[in-house]
């Protein structure tokens, strides 16, 4: 416990030092039309703000505006009915915009954005980008509409409450409509397992998806036309499981499916995103077959490449490191700041 607290203190110390505070006061203007929104519902959600991935992104956003020489002001403690007119509003996508308990957090964020747009504001990230955030029903409908390569998916919602069970070829995956990091994904091997999960779930929206036999997937992060980060997440076990690093996957930053990059880039451009993190796989891990896009998100936690000392060790060991020049938390913060600056510059083009 003490080790975790000490590590978090080191994390915040390094984060605070990333801001050029002299320039901060130079560019801070209480009347600026560039507005940074932080800490939704503050002082509530303090734990989520400080221990989640929002806090470092807020700092990165501030430093990015300083880097592009923009005057800005900060509003703390946002409410759902905030009144702001004719500004350029910057914020970080998060679940903290779920102002009302029980409300779908992705639709809550969309409603919040729409309220700001209706007041004549430009919002960054754009509403069209955030529609893809942890919103798998919208995502897969767009994949189908744009003929993007992806696993066969059945959407179950108020418009389709009784999918045709005989047409389901097991195994399949049960996926919540709104989740991240493989949360809630269940592999179903039979109709009986399917009925049991459906009978026990409280979800009103979910997906049933073709199961792809795979032990690795490729994470690609694009900003504009640039591939800014790539790595394979590899399940080293014999049994299938989601490849999220939270499930213990190893990470390979050195190799890339180079031959498929023109095809993947073309699929990415169909979505008209300013930025997107793609999870891509190949059936049976066979790179001679056409790749499938599993998911895309405009908001992501990037994994930095490990230092040389951890090249041949597990990625989890790298993440636990506290001392040293290239410790995980420093490389992670550096990467978040670098990508945020690239993203702001990409929005500047439009």
Secondary structure, DSSP 8 states (H G I E B T S, - for coil): -HHHHHHHHHHHHHHHHTS-HHHHHHHB-TT-SEEEEEEETTTTTHHHHHHSSHHHHHHHHHHHHHHTT--BEEEEEE-TT----S-EEE----GGG--STTS-HHHHHHHHHHHHHHTT-EEES-HHHHTTTT-HHHHHHHHHHTT-----EEEEBTTBSS--GGG--SSEEEEESS--TTTT-EEE-SHHHHHHHHHH---S-EEEEE----SEEEEEEEETTEEEEEEEEE--SSS-----GGGT-EEE-S---GGGHHHHHHHHHHTT-SEEEEEEE-GGG-TTS--EEEEEESS--------GGGTTS-HHHHHH--SSTT-HHHHHHHHHHHHHHHHHHHHHT-
